[in-house]
Structures are given as structure tokens and as C-alpha cells.
Amino acid sequence: MLTTSEATSTSPAPHHTHDVHNQAAPRTNVDEYTTNAVLREAVERHGAGWAHSELAEVGKLVGSASFQRDAELANTATPRLLSFDRWGHRLDEVEYHPAYHRVMGSAVSHGAHTGAWENPGPGANVARAATFMLFSQVEPGHACPVSMSHAAVPSLRLQPEVSETWLPRLLSRDYTAELDTPGKSGAVFGMAMTEKQGGSDVRANTTVAVPAGRGGPGADYLLTGHKWFCSAPMSDAFLVLAQATGSAGEGLSCFLLPRVLPDGTRNVFRIQRLKDKLGNKSNASCEVELDGTVGVMIGTPGRGVRTIIEMVARTRLDCVLGSTAGMRQSVAEALWHTRHRSAFGRVLAEQPAMTSVLTDLAVESEAATVTAVRLARAHDDADDAERGFRRLATAVAKYWICKRGPHHAYEALECLGGNGFTEDFPLARRYREQPLMAIWEGSGNVIALDVLRAMVREPESTEAFVSEVELARGHHPLLDEHLDRLHRQLADLTTEDTSRAQARARTVVESMALALQAGLLTRFSPNAVSAAFVASRLGPDRGHEYGTLPPDTEMSAILERH
């Protein structure tokens, strides 16, 4: 037994063990727009300089500590399915953390959803794209219903009596989460296309739509079937595909499916379960069964794919914007960490190997940004050349930029070391998010084959794309060689049989994407950036990983822009 003096000398004696130093301070309360020189320049270049003030306001909002905290909460306190109430009545509701609704409300209030439709004009789509990117940079999950709401507008306009009811609500900047709110002025849209047996092959859909009356465009139908992926199930309405029957017309058709019917009752919308996804945690995705569910036909019977084609094009553009926003977040976080941490006697960002990696990540981010905003600009112009360009370039960019996103996020995450691998830092969330952009609205093969289809069916789109990339000829010999090679590849495709052309689709689309990005950089970015991109992506000594830039790259000048 210890004596009193012995017990005193061996009792716990808490004391200060160490000081916390050599850790980066939180990257909060920054203006994500004003500090993003590449995005700011692109917005000015493509006719939306008038939006600088509001974009700076958005930049401060999404860079604030409170918004970043809401982004974290929305992804950690994830959506919860409420199938029934306490008495056994079906609810079919998804409960979100209030932080998610605060994020959604902010995005809608700044027009990230339908601002370009609300106030059309020069630069409208560019300003909306920049707004969407700023919000997506910090919290990407909410961008799904925001994007679908934006993309639904052209499909709704095909049915005037339907758009008269729904468009004012879609264009509203009011956000109310509850479905049953009387006199609800705003609305957000979702979409539910894919089914178990079909996936991307929506023509294999088995959901049946029976006319409730006369049938035909603008008429009510009763839908019975299922949807395997339904994103944002608490949206006010959805565009869905179903096989129409009846004398008014048959075949795969498009329908608007409201969650709440005009008489105030809930439409049949049986949420079977929520998907447990790799990423995109703040946004609920579900499986849903339809059983006599009311839907209004949009467009011509049997022409459902044609009705939603513009919606698909718009959401594909937003996949590019979302991946690009993720690259910006990755570069910003990696630079912040490495500029505020030392190892082996030097600041990390100033050590040559790390400098090369950071510069390469920045170059990739800049290439994605100039491409994304150029595509948004193409949606502000109505002439045939721009329509042709955006038809092909959107698919090309969607394939390439979204494919580059996951590895870019991983490399940036590695710059943070062990911190990057923890969920306390945003790059772990970003790494899990980036693959979604490559899958949503067409995975790699679907997009590559769509490029081939466009070149065959709409040769004017190939001409418009080639005209755009040829604008950069003469700026760099390696780019000129690549353009010559691309011309040969495109010519070969026209003479090959279908199977061989499809097998080479990814190779050709990659060449097209690199030509587009290199061309835009040589035309619009400083020579240091374009030279680094061309040499490392098109040159004979190009590497396969980030951080393999030529030794003469002007790294300091590039990083200063980011």
C-alpha cells in the first residue's frame, strides 16, 4: 500500500504536452470568385462582365465559414427516408438536415438554377455557369436538382399549356422545402429516366402510361412501373419516360410527374429505398415505384427521347461545370495547405517536386475552366455555327473533363498527406464526388459513341468543332501537329466499318478534347500556361501522372494565377 507521500508523487499530473504548429489555418472567409483569376477572366471574355459584382457576392458567400460548415453538415447528417408516419400512413418523404436547405435556398436565390432563362441576354448563360460553379465548388450534392431545374426549361416549353403553369415557379428565386406549402411560388425539378433492366438504354423502359382521358400532348396519363435512379426525390416535379399507349399515340414518351396534384393531394410516388452512394451524400437518390401515378404528356407521343434531348445536353454541360468546379476546389485547397506547411526545412509549395505537381494541377484546372465557360458562351448564341459547336463540344468536354476529375482530386488530396485522407478535410469528399460527373448523363462509352453519332447525323457539328480548334493553328508547332493528326483520325472514321469506329471512339474523342483545350489555352491564357499544357499533354515526353512538366515550365507565374 502506498504511503501518502508516495501517492502524491505518482498521481496523474496533466501538463502541456506540445504546441500545435506547422498546420495550415482553416481556409475560410475567402472570396472564391475574386481570387479565381481564370474564371474571372473567362466571364469577362465571354460577355458577362456585368455579373462581376453579384458573382463576387456569391464568392464571398460560398467561401464563408458558415457556408462551408453547412456543406459539411449536409454531407455528414445525410438524408433519411420516412416511409410512414407514426400511425402507418405512407409518407414517402426524405428528410434533410436544415443545412442542405440553407445551401439550396442560397443557390436558388442567386439564380444558379434558372437565372439564364429568367434574364436572357448576352452573357446570361456564362453568368449562370459561373454562379453554378461557385456553389458546386463547395457543396456539389445540391447541384443535382439545381442543374435539373435549369435543364427542364426547354423541354417544358414544348408544351405551352404546361409551361404556363410551371415556368413561373421554375424561374422563381424563392425556395421552400416543404412540398405541401399552400401557394408555393417556387419549384425545383428532378428527372427519373433509367430503369433496372435498361440503364442508359432508356428505350428498354417498361413503365406504361395509360391515358386518363383523351390522351396526347398536354393530357393526363396514369403511369405504372418503376425508376431505378430518381435523384432529388423531394423535388416538386419530375420529367420521366414511359411507354405511352392508346389511340392518341404510342411509344416512349416524356411526362411531367408532379409530387402534389392540383387538388392538393399527393401523387403516388412510392420511394422504395435511398441509394447508398459512394459520394454525392447530401443529395438523396432513390428507387421509386409508380402505380397509377398521374403524369402529363410533354411533346409528341413516341418522341420522348427527342423531347428531353435538350435537357440531356444542358445537364451534360453542368457535369462539365461541376467537374471543373471540383478541380478548382482541389487546386485551392492543395495550394493553401502546401503554402502554409513546411517539411525538411522548406515550405512545401516551394519544394521543386511539389511545385511541379501543384503547377500541373493548376494547368489542368485552367484548361477545364476555359473550356467550360466557352461552352456556356455557346449557349448564349443562337447562330447555326455555335449550335453545331456546342452539340459536339459539350459531349467531347463531358467525356474528357469528367474523366480527368477523379485522378485530379486524388493527386490534390495527396498534397495534403494524411490530412487529405480524413473526412475532416473537404478533398476526401471531393474525391468521392468526382466520379459521379463521369457517370451521370452518360458514362464514358455512351458519350464517346454519342460523339460518333453526332458526326454521322449532324456533320455540320464536326465542321463547327474543327473551325473552332483551327483558330489556334500557328500558335504552337506541337499543337499544329496534333491538329493534323486529328484531321486524319476524323477522316479515317468516315471510311471504317461501325465496329472498328466504335472501338476507336475513345481515342478520337480524347484527341478532340486535347485539341479544344490546347487551342483555347493558346488563344486566351498566358503563354506560360498554354506552353506547359501543350508540352505535357501533346509533346513526345509527356508523362502519365501529374507533376511531369518540362523543366523550363514557368511554374511560379502559373501558380500565381491560382
C-alpha positions in Angstrom: 0.0 0.0 0.0 1.3 3.4 -1.0 2.0 6.0 1.7 0.5 9.4 1.4 3.8 11.0 0.1 4.2 8.2 -2.4 0.7 8.5 -3.7 1.1 12.3 -4.2 4.3 11.9 -6.1 2.9 9.3 -8.5 -0.6 10.8 -9.1 -1.5 12.0 -12.6 -0.2 15.4 -13.3 -1.7 16.8 -16.5 0.6 19.2 -18.3 1.0 20.8 -21.6 2.4 18.1 -24.0 3.0 20.1 -27.2 2.2 23.1 -29.2 0.2 22.8 -32.5 2.2 24.4 -35.2 3.1 23.9 -38.8 -0.6 23.2 -39.7 -2.5 25.4 -42.2 -5.1 27.6 -40.8 -8.7 27.0 -41.9 -9.2 28.2 -45.5 -12.4 30.2 -44.7 -13.8 33.6 -45.3 -12.3 33.9 -48.7 -13.8 35.3 -51.9 -13.9 32.3 -54.2 -14.7 34.4 -57.2 -12.3 37.3 -56.9 -9.4 35.0 -56.1 -10.1 32.9 -59.1 -8.4 34.8 -61.9 -9.0 32.2 -64.5 -12.8 32.2 -64.0 -13.0 36.0 -63.7 -11.1 36.5 -67.0 -13.4 33.9 -68.8 -16.5 35.6 -67.5 -15.3 38.9 -68.8 -14.1 37.5 -72.1 -17.4 35.8 -72.9 -19.7 38.7 -72.3 -20.7 38.5 -68.7 -18.6 41.2 -67.1 -21.8 42.8 -66.0 -22.2 40.0 -63.5 -18.8 40.5 -61.6 -20.5 42.2 -58.7 -23.0 39.5 -58.0 -20.5 36.8 -58.6 -18.2 38.4 -56.0 -21.1 38.3 -53.6 -21.6 34.6 -54.3 -17.9 34.1 -54.0 -17.8 35.6 -50.5 -20.9 33.6 -49.5 -19.6 30.2 -50.6 -16.1 31.0 -49.1 -17.6 31.9 -45.7 -17.0 29.7 -42.7 -20.8 29.3 -42.2 -21.4 28.1 -45.7 -18.5 25.7 -45.5 -20.0 24.4 -42.3 -23.4 23.9 -43.9 -21.7 22.0 -46.7 -20.1 19.7 -44.2 -23.3 19.1 -42.2 -25.3 18.4 -45.4 -22.8 15.6 -46.2 -22.4 14.1 -42.7 -26.0 14.4 -41.5 -27.3 12.7 -44.7 -30.9 12.4 -46.0 -33.2 10.0 -44.2 -36.2 8.1 -45.8 -39.5 8.5 -43.9 -41.8 5.8 -45.5 -44.6 6.1 -43.0 -45.9 8.3 -40.2 -46.4 7.1 -36.7 -49.9 5.9 -37.5 -48.9 3.9 -40.6 -49.9 6.3 -43.3 -47.5 6.4 -46.2 -45.3 9.5 -46.3 -42.7 8.8 -49.0 -40.7 11.7 -47.8 -36.9 12.3 -47.5 -35.8 14.4 -44.5 -32.7 16.6 -45.0 -30.6 18.4 -42.5 -31.5 22.1 -42.4 -28.0 22.9 -43.7 -28.9 21.3 -47.0 -32.0 23.6 -47.3 -29.9 26.6 -46.5 -27.5 25.7 -49.3 -30.3 25.1 -51.7 -32.0 28.4 -50.7 -28.8 30.3 -51.3 -28.2 28.8 -54.7 -31.8 29.4 -55.9 -31.8 32.9 -54.6 -28.8 33.7 -56.7 -30.2 32.1 -59.9 -27.9 29.2 -60.0 -30.8 27.1 -61.3 -32.6 29.2 -63.9 -31.0 32.6 -63.9 -30.1 32.4 -67.6 -33.8 31.7 -68.5 -35.1 34.3 -66.2 -33.0 37.1 -67.6 -31.8 36.1 -71.1 -29.3 38.2 -73.0 -25.6 38.4 -73.8 -23.6 36.5 -71.2 -26.6 35.1 -69.4 -25.5 31.5 -69.6 -21.9 32.5 -68.8 -23.0 34.2 -65.6 -25.3 31.4 -64.6 -22.5 28.9 -65.3 -20.1 30.8 -63.1 -22.7 31.0 -60.3 -23.4 27.3 -60.6 -19.6 26.5 -60.4 -19.1 28.6 -57.3 -21.8 26.9 -55.4 -20.7 23.4 -56.7 -17.1 24.1 -55.7 -18.0 24.0 -52.0 -21.1 21.8 -51.9 -21.7 19.6 -55.0 -24.6 17.5 -53.9 -27.3 20.2 -54.1 -26.2 21.0 -57.7 -28.1 18.0 -59.0 -31.6 19.4 -58.5 -30.3 22.9 -59.4 -29.0 21.5 -62.7 -32.1 19.5 -63.5 -34.3 22.6 -62.8 -32.2 24.6 -65.3 -32.3 21.8 -67.9 -36.0 21.2 -67.7 -37.0 24.6 -69.1 -36.6 23.8 -72.9 -38.5 20.6 -72.6 -41.4 22.3 -70.8 -41.6 24.9 -73.4 -42.6 22.3 -75.9 -45.9 22.1 -74.2 -47.2 25.7 -73.8 -50.2 24.9 -71.5 -47.9 23.1 -69.1 -45.1 25.6 -69.2 -47.6 28.4 -68.5 -48.3 26.7 -65.1 -44.8 25.6 -64.2 -42.3 28.0 -65.8 -43.1 30.9 -63.4 -42.4 28.6 -60.5 -39.2 27.3 -62.0 -37.9 30.8 -62.8 -38.7 32.0 -59.2 -35.9 32.6 -56.8 -38.0 31.6 -53.9 -37.1 28.2 -52.3 -39.5 26.4 -50.0 -38.5 22.9 -48.9 -42.0 21.6 -47.9 -44.0 20.1 -50.8 -47.4 20.9 -49.4 -46.9 24.6 -48.7 -50.1 26.4 -49.9 -49.4 28.9 -52.6 -45.8 27.8 -53.0 -44.3 30.2 -55.5 -41.0 28.4 -56.4 -40.3 24.9 -57.7 -37.3 22.7 -58.4 -37.3 19.8 -60.9 -35.9 16.3 -60.9 -35.7 13.6 -63.6 -36.2 9.9 -63.5 -35.2 8.1 -66.7 -33.4 4.9 -66.0 -34.9 1.5 -65.0 -33.4 -1.7 -63.7 -33.3 -3.5 -67.0 -32.2 -0.7 -69.2 -29.8 1.8 -67.5 -28.6 4.1 -70.3 -30.7 2.2 -72.8 -33.9 4.1 -72.0 -35.7 2.7 -75.0 -35.8 -0.6 -73.0 -38.0 1.1 -70.3 -41.1 -0.9 -69.4 -43.1 1.7 -67.4 -46.5 2.0 -69.1 -48.6 5.2 -69.4 -52.3 4.8 -70.0 -54.4 7.9 -71.0 -56.7 9.0 -68.3 -58.9 10.7 -70.9 -58.4 11.8 -74.5 -54.6 11.3 -74.3 -52.0 13.1 -76.4 -49.7 16.1 -75.7 -50.8 18.0 -72.6 -53.2 15.3 -71.4 -53.1 13.3 -68.2 -51.8 9.7 -68.2 -51.6 7.1 -65.4 -48.1 5.6 -65.1 -47.3 2.2 -63.7 -43.7 0.9 -63.4 -40.5 1.8 -61.6 -37.4 4.0 -61.8 -34.1 2.7 -60.7 -32.4 6.0 -60.2 -34.5 9.0 -59.2 -32.4 11.9 -58.0 -33.6 14.6 -55.5 -37.0 12.9 -54.7 -38.3 15.8 -52.8 -38.4 17.9 -55.9 -41.7 19.4 -56.9 -41.9 17.7 -60.2 -40.0 15.3 -62.5 -39.6 14.6 -66.1 -39.9 10.8 -66.7 -40.0 8.5 -69.7 -42.7 5.9 -70.1 -44.3 3.8 -72.9 -47.5 5.5 -73.9 -50.5 3.5 -75.0 -53.8 4.5 -76.6 -55.2 5.9 -79.8 -53.5 9.3 -79.3 -50.1 7.7 -79.9 -47.8 5.0 -78.6 -44.2 4.6 -77.8 -41.6 6.0 -75.4 -42.9 9.4 -74.4 -42.0 12.2 -71.9 -44.2 13.1 -69.0 -44.2 15.7 -66.3 -44.9 14.0 -62.9 -45.9 16.3 -60.1 -45.4 15.3 -56.4 -48.5 17.2 -55.4 -51.6 17.2 -57.7 -53.7 20.3 -58.5 -56.3 19.4 -55.8 -53.5 19.4 -53.1 -53.3 15.6 -52.7 -50.1 13.7 -53.0 -49.4 11.9 -56.3 -48.5 8.2 -56.0 -44.7 8.2 -55.6 -43.6 5.2 -53.6 -40.0 5.6 -52.5 -38.6 2.1 -52.1 -35.2 2.9 -50.7 -32.5 5.5 -50.8 -29.3 4.6 -52.7 -26.2 4.2 -50.6 -23.8 6.0 -52.9 -20.0 6.4 -53.0 -20.4 10.2 -53.0 -23.0 12.8 -53.5 -24.1 12.2 -50.0 -26.1 15.4 -49.4 -28.3 14.6 -52.3 -30.8 11.8 -51.9 -31.2 9.4 -54.8 -33.8 6.7 -54.7 -35.7 3.8 -56.3 -39.4 4.7 -56.8 -42.4 2.7 -57.9 -45.3 4.3 -59.9 -48.8 2.8 -59.5 -51.4 4.8 -61.3 -49.3 7.9 -60.9 -50.5 11.0 -62.7 -48.3 12.4 -65.4 -48.8 15.0 -68.1 -47.5 14.2 -71.6 -44.9 16.6 -72.8 -44.2 16.7 -76.6 -45.2 14.3 -79.2 -46.2 10.7 -78.4 -43.4 8.3 -79.1 -40.8 11.1 -79.2 -39.8 11.1 -75.6 -36.1 11.0 -76.2 -36.3 13.9 -78.7 -38.3 15.8 -76.1 -35.7 15.5 -73.4 -32.6 15.8 -75.7 -32.0 19.4 -74.9 -32.4 18.7 -71.2 -29.7 16.0 -71.5 -27.4 18.4 -73.3 -27.9 21.0 -70.6 -27.2 18.5 -67.7 -24.1 17.3 -69.6 -22.8 20.8 -69.7 -23.4 21.0 -65.9 -21.4 17.8 -65.5 -18.5 19.7 -67.1 -19.1 22.7 -64.9 -19.3 20.5 -61.8 -16.1 18.6 -62.6 -14.4 21.9 -63.3 -15.6 23.4 -60.0 -14.2 20.3 -58.3 -10.8 20.9 -59.9 -10.8 24.5 -58.7 -11.5 23.3 -55.1 -8.8 20.8 -55.3 -6.2 23.3 -56.5 -7.2 25.9 -54.0 -7.1 23.5 -51.1 -3.8 21.9 -52.1 -2.1 25.3 -52.6 -3.4 26.6 -49.3 -2.1 23.6 -47.4 1.3 23.5 -49.1 1.9 27.2 -48.8 1.2 27.0 -45.0 3.2 23.9 -44.2 6.9 23.1 -44.1 8.8 19.9 -44.3 12.5 19.2 -44.3 13.3 22.8 -43.7 11.3 24.4 -46.5 7.7 25.4 -47.3 6.1 22.5 -49.2 4.9 24.6 -52.1 8.4 25.8 -52.7 10.0 22.4 -53.0 10.6 21.6 -56.7 8.8 18.2 -56.8 5.7 19.6 -55.1 5.8 22.8 -57.1 5.7 20.7 -60.3 2.7 18.7 -59.0 0.8 21.9 -58.0 1.5 23.6 -61.3 0.3 20.6 -63.3 -2.9 20.5 -61.2 -3.4 24.2 -61.8 -2.8 23.8 -65.6 -5.5 21.1 -65.7 -7.9 23.3 -63.8 -7.3 26.2 -66.1 -7.8 24.1 -69.2 -11.1 22.8 -67.8 -12.3 26.3 -66.8 -11.6 28.0 -70.1 -13.4 25.1 -71.9 -16.4 25.1 -69.6 -17.0 28.8 -69.9 -16.5 28.7 -73.6 -19.2 26.0 -73.8 -21.5 28.2 -71.7 -20.9 31.0 -74.1 -22.0 28.8 -77.0 -25.5 28.6 -75.3 -25.8 32.4 -75.4 -25.5 32.4 -79.2 -28.3 31.2 -81.5 -26.5 31.0 -84.8 -26.0 27.7 -86.6 -22.3 27.5 -86.1 -22.5 27.9 -82.3 -25.3 25.4 -82.1 -23.2 22.9 -84.1 -20.2 23.6 -82.0 -21.9 23.1 -78.7 -23.6 19.9 -79.9 -20.3 18.2 -80.4 -18.0 20.1 -78.0 -20.3 19.5 -75.0 -20.1 15.7 -75.4 -16.4 15.9 -76.1 -15.7 18.0 -73.0 -18.1 15.9 -70.9 -16.2 12.8 -71.7 -12.7 14.3 -71.1 -13.0 16.7 -68.3 -15.2 14.4 -66.2 -12.8 11.6 -66.8 -9.9 13.8 -65.6 -11.7 14.8 -62.4 -11.2 11.8 -60.1 -7.5 11.5 -60.6 -7.1 15.2 -60.3 -8.9 15.1 -57.0 -6.8 12.2 -55.8 -3.5 14.0 -56.6 -4.6 17.1 -54.8 -5.7 15.1 -51.9 -2.2 13.5 -51.7 -0.7 17.0 -51.4 -2.4 17.2 -48.0 -0.9 13.9 -46.9 -2.7 12.1 -44.1 -5.0 15.1 -43.5 -6.3 14.8 -47.1 -7.3 11.2 -46.4 -9.6 12.2 -43.5 -13.2 13.3 -43.8 -12.4 16.4 -41.7 -10.9 18.0 -44.9 -13.0 18.6 -48.0 -10.8 16.8 -50.5 -11.9 13.4 -49.3 -15.4 14.4 -50.1 -14.4 15.8 -53.4 -12.5 12.6 -54.3 -15.7 10.6 -53.8 -17.8 13.1 -55.7 -15.8 13.5 -58.9 -16.7 10.0 -60.4 -20.4 10.9 -60.4 -19.9 13.6 -63.1 -18.4 11.0 -65.4 -21.3 8.6 -64.9 -24.3 10.9 -64.7 -25.9 11.7 -68.1 -23.9 9.1 -69.9 -20.7 7.2 -68.9 -17.6 7.2 -71.0 -18.7 4.8 -73.7 -22.1 6.3 -74.0 -20.6 9.8 -74.5 -17.9 8.6 -76.9 -20.5 6.8 -79.1 -22.7 9.9 -79.0 -19.9 11.9 -80.5 -19.6 9.4 -83.3 -23.4 9.5 -83.8 -23.3 13.3 -83.9 -20.6 13.3 -86.5 -22.6 11.0 -88.8 -26.0 12.5 -88.3 -25.0 16.1 -87.9 -21.8 16.7 -90.0 -22.2 20.4 -89.5 -21.3 19.9 -85.9 -18.0 18.4 -86.9 -17.4 21.3 -89.2 -18.1 23.8 -86.4 -15.9 22.0 -84.0 -13.0 21.8 -86.4 -13.4 25.5 -87.3 -13.1 26.3 -83.6 -9.9 24.3 -82.9 -8.4 25.6 -86.2 -8.5 29.1 -84.8 -5.4 28.2 -82.8 -3.3 27.0 -85.7 0.1 28.6 -85.9 0.4 29.3 -82.2 2.5 26.2 -81.4 4.1 23.6 -83.6 3.1 20.7 -81.4 -0.5 21.8 -81.5 -0.3 22.1 -85.3 1.0 18.5 -85.5 -1.8 17.4 -83.2 -4.4 19.2 -85.4 -3.0 17.5 -88.5 -3.3 14.1 -86.7 -6.8 14.9 -85.6 -7.8 15.6 -89.2 -6.5 12.2 -90.2 -8.3 10.5 -87.4 -11.6 12.1 -88.3 -11.2 11.2 -92.0 -10.4 7.6 -91.1 -13.6 7.3 -89.1 -15.7 8.0 -92.2 -14.2 5.1 -94.0 -14.1 2.5 -91.2 -16.9 0.0 -90.5 -19.1 0.6 -87.5 -17.4 -1.9 -85.1 -13.9 -0.5 -85.8 -15.1 3.1 -85.5 -16.7 2.3 -82.1 -13.6 0.6 -80.8 -11.6 3.7 -81.6 -14.2 6.2 -80.3 -12.4 7.0 -77.1 -9.1 7.6 -78.8 -10.6 10.1 -81.2 -12.7 11.9 -78.6 -9.6 12.3 -76.4 -7.7 13.8 -79.4 -10.6 16.2 -80.0 -10.7 17.2 -76.3 -7.0 17.9 -76.1 -7.2 19.9 -79.4 -10.0 22.0 -78.0 -8.4 22.7 -74.6 -4.9 23.4 -76.1 -6.5 25.7 -78.7 -8.4 27.7 -76.1 -5.4 28.0 -73.8 -3.2 29.2 -76.6 -5.8 31.8 -77.6 -6.8 33.0 -74.1 -4.4 32.1 -71.4 -0.8 33.4 -70.7 1.9 31.7 -72.8 3.3 30.0 -69.6 0.1 28.1 -69.2 -0.5 27.1 -72.8 3.1 26.1 -73.3 3.0 23.9 -70.3 -0.2 22.3 -71.4 0.9 21.6 -74.9 4.2 20.2 -74.0 2.9 18.0 -71.2 -0.3 16.7 -73.0 0.8 16.7 -76.6 4.6 16.6 -76.6 6.8 13.5 -77.1 8.0 13.5 -73.5 4.6 13.8 -71.9 4.1 11.8 -68.7 1.2 9.8 -67.4 1.0 11.4 -63.9 0.7 14.9 -62.6 4.0 16.6 -61.8 5.8 15.6 -65.0 6.1 19.1 -66.5 9.1 20.1 -68.7 11.9 21.6 -66.6 11.6 25.0 -68.4 7.9 25.5 -67.3 7.3 28.9 -65.8 5.8 27.4 -62.6 5.8 30.5 -60.4 3.9 32.5 -63.0 1.3 29.8 -63.4 0.8 29.2 -59.7 0.4 33.0 -59.1 -2.8 32.9 -61.2 -4.3 30.3 -58.9 
